[in-house]
Amino acid sequence: MQTADTDIDIENRTQTRLRHSNWMRDALAVDCRSRATNATRWVSMLQELQMHNRPPSMLASLYCWFLRFMAAICIVSALVYWSQLLGITGDNQWRFDTVVPKWRIVSTVLAVILPAAGLGLWLTQAWGILLWIIAVGIEIAVFGVWSNQYLARPTLVTVHGVSLGVFVVIAILLFFQKRKEDAARR
C-alpha cells in the first residue's frame, strides 16, 4: 500500500512539473513574440521622432555646454581634493591623516560628491545638477560663511555665486522658451 501511494504521488508530481514546464515554455514564447513586437514599435516611434525632430535651440545648446563646462571643473576639483587627501600634492600638510577632523569631513565629502556631480552634469542629468548645487553650497558655506573657522577663499565663493547665477538665468530662460513652444503647439 505504501509503495502504491508513493508511486501515485511521484507520478502526480511529475505530471505537475511537466505541465508547469510546458506553461513556462509557452509563456516565454509569447513573451519573446511580444518583446519583438514592442521593439519594432519602439523603432518606428524613434524613426517618427527623428523625422519631426528639430535641432535644439541655441539656448538649449548653451545650457548643455554650460553643464559640461561645470562638469569638467567638478572633475578637476575632485582630482585636487583626492590628491590632497592622498598626500600626492604639496608638502603633505593636507593629507587625510594629518588634517584636523573638520577638514577631513569637508574634504572627504567633496572628494566623493564632486566626481559624481561631474558625471551627472556631463550627462545633463537632474541628479548631477543636484549634487553640483550641494557641492557648491558646501564650498560656499565652508569658504564663505564659516571662513573664520576654515579658510577664506573669496574668489572661489564669487565664482560659485556667478556660476549658480548663470545656471539659474539659463534655466529660467529655458523654462519660458518651453512654455512658449507648448503654447504655440496648442
Secondary structure, DSSP 8 states (H G I E B T S, - for coil): -HHHHHHHHHHHHHHHHHHHHHHHHHHHHHHHHHHHHHHHHHHHHHHHHHHH-----HHHHHHHHHHHHHHHHHHHHHHHHHHHHHT-STTSTT-TTTS-HHHHHHHHHHHHHHHHHHHHHHTT-HHHHHHHHHHHHHHHIIIIITTTTS---HHHHHHHHHHHHHHHHHHHHHHHHHHHHHHHH-
